[in-house]
Amino acid sequence: MHHRAPAPSRRTLLTVTAAAAAAAVTGVTAPVAHANDDRKLQRIIDRMSLEEKVGQLFVMRVYGHSATAPDQADIDANLAEIGVRTAAELVERYHVGGVIYFSWAHNTRDPQQIAALSNGIQRAALAQPTPVPVLISTDQEHGIVCRVGKPATLLPGAMALGAGGSHADARKAAQIAGEELAAVGIRQNYAPVADVNVNPANPVIGVRSFGSDPQAVAGLVAAQVKGYQRAGVAATSKHFPGHGDTAVDSHYGLPTITHTREQWAELDAPPFRSAIAAGIDSIMTAHIVVPALDPSEDPATLSRPILTGILREQLGYDGVVVTDSLGMEGVRTKYGDERVPVLALKAGVDQLLNPPRLDVAWNAVLKAVRDGELTEARLDESILRILRLKAKLGLFRQAYATRAGVDRVVGTDAHLAHADRIAEATTTLLLNEDGFLPLSPASHRSVLVVGADPASPSGTTGPPTTTLATALTELGFTATALSTGITPTAAKIEEAVAAAAGKDVVLVGTYNVSATSPQRTLVARLVATGVPVVTVAIRNPYDVARLGGQRAALAAYSWTDVELRAAVRVLAGRARPRGRLPVPVQNADDPTKVLYPVGYGLSYAR
């Protein structure tokens, strides 16, 4: 039977070493690893009950904008999925060491609300028998994956930064993002993506990757790690050992990577090596099978040869390892939900992220320890890594966000100006027949904007067609928007053709155009009207290979406001196109031929 040691004093638990406090203030990335610091943290661990130890390993979602008084619908969702009413009850019952925020869980309405939610969670944690602050996390990759929206600063995503090619811009973007996350109490960000997107058909990574060149990706990953951690936020490179060459989305299936060990070392490993060299605080696992690295064909999240043999022992990483969401199908296909968390810990994981049923996962780990399958010493190893990170971030010293800090940091004019400047360097001009661009209000005043309007990331002001039209109007054009959708119907195509009559130019926002996409028909029909057509790819930059007849084509890499408005400034000649492709665009009919190579990008004659 496990006996609880006497609870420590609040003074003991809220004291950190001078080194940890300095790290929290300065953003120094060196871990808290001195023996003296570890002894203090170990004393905290020694005072935990077994139930508290198990809880420290879990990072869990929870519904609601408030830790104690969420809306009734969120209470109902929490009861149905977790068995608690509120975030405070989640912490009290399960002693979770981490909480993850999602916009769809109503955690991120506005900055002051997020800060208040974070503070409520911390109050609940520090009221426990062994008071340990919670590490609050989110997926704030920017670009197409963003959980905290306006008025926070929205920045270009990874592939856009890859097109910009500037380590300084990547580092600055991460530092801005990190400062704003820290201000609202989010101290672990699941970014940057370290996957090398060598497969254009990748359904889940794509523009979330910096590009297809391992060394270029490695440099940008390291820059972002330094930017986030300088701001006092734990960066998380993902998805180890590399999710860039999959044709299956691990949310819905279990992908297999066929790279040899040598190919893995050449293509997938460099960004993770670079992140580790930069002092990365945490690394996220991938729910993928890599037979060359583990012939058992267990997903990497559950693979001891991959996580301990390669990540820990070969690459020398001793920071926090967090799973990708345990609710994803990729990790659930081979083993039941009660086995997954136990196997992940046996493989070498520290944090268990977002299991579908927390009671099942939590009790499974508890049972595994009581039955002797896992030892308390194994749990203690992971908890020490987690507490080291919390100490490094200064959470034992100051766990709370402040209203003044939110007002001073989030969405400032300076941050927004930096975002615009960085975005202008990412827009890539791929085609410009006879120097058609830039557009001028004097000769191309009337513009019709049509195209795809995918669901908007957090913080966008509206559909991409509307954002593009509004930005053009602000620059002196007369622009109208018509949403034709990702799969335009025959009726919508006819409507667009009719609306093009009398216009000086048609701007088409395209979205992941496939061989059978009706977006191809839309563009062809608009070209046939004789009105000049310009396309802008608002997600993957490969669309240009499946389209023809347009006078100009650009890649924006996302449909967030900051990237679309930058693309419009390029269209109108208010900024020069400076982006260069970070991935090759292959010939649609013969993928062995490259239409536009890595590094390709046009500019305007001065």
Sequence and secondary structure as in RCSB ss.txt:
>XXXX:A:sequence
MHHRAPAPSRRTLLTVTAAAAAAAVTGVTAPVAHANDDRKLQRIIDRMSLEEKVGQLFVMRVYGHSATAPDQADI
DANLAEIGVRTAAELVERYHVGGVIYFSWAHNTRDPQQIAALSNGIQRAALAQPTPVPVLISTDQEHGIVCRVGK
PATLLPGAMALGAGGSHADARKAAQIAGEELAAVGIRQNYAPVADVNVNPANPVIGVRSFGSDPQAVAGLVAAQV
KGYQRAGVAATSKHFPGHGDTAVDSHYGLPTITHTREQWAELDAPPFRSAIAAGIDSIMTAHIVVPALDPSEDPA
TLSRPILTGILREQLGYDGVVVTDSLGMEGVRTKYGDERVPVLALKAGVDQLLNPPRLDVAWNAVLKAVRDGELT
EARLDESILRILRLKAKLGLFRQAYATRAGVDRVVGTDAHLAHADRIAEATTTLLLNEDGFLPLSPASHRSVLVV
GADPASPSGTTGPPTTTLATALTELGFTATALSTGITPTAAKIEEAVAAAAGKDVVLVGTYNVSATSPQRTLVAR
LVATGVPVVTVAIRNPYDVARLGGQRAALAAYSWTDVELRAAVRVLAGRARPRGRLPVPVQNADDPTKVLYPVGY
GLSYAR
>XXXX:A:secstr
         HHHHT   HHHHHHHHH        HHHHHHHHHHHHTS HHHHHHHTEEE    SSSS   HHHH
HHHHHHTS SSHHHHHHHH  SEEEE TTTT  SSHHHHHHHHHHHHHHHHTSSS    EEEE   BTTB SS T
TS     HHHHHHH  HHHHHHHHHHHHHHHHHTT  EE   B      TT SSSGGGSS S HHHHHHHHHHHH
HHHHHTT EEEEEEET  TT SS TTTS  B    HHHIIIIIHHHHHHHHHTT SEEEE   B TTT TT   G
GG HIIIIIIIIIIS   SEEE S TTSHHHHSSS TTTHHHHHHHHT SBEE  S HHHHHHHHHHHHHTTSS 
HHHHHHHHHHHHHHHHHTTTTT     HHHHHHHTT HHHHHHHHHHHHTT EEEEEGGG  S  TTTS EEEEE
E      TT  S HHHHHHHHHHHTT EEEEEE  SS  HHHHHHHHHHHTT SEEEEEE S  TT HHHHHHHH
HHHTTS EEEEESS GGGGGG  S SEEEE S  SHHHHHHHHHHHTTSS      SS EE SS TTSEEE TT 
 B    
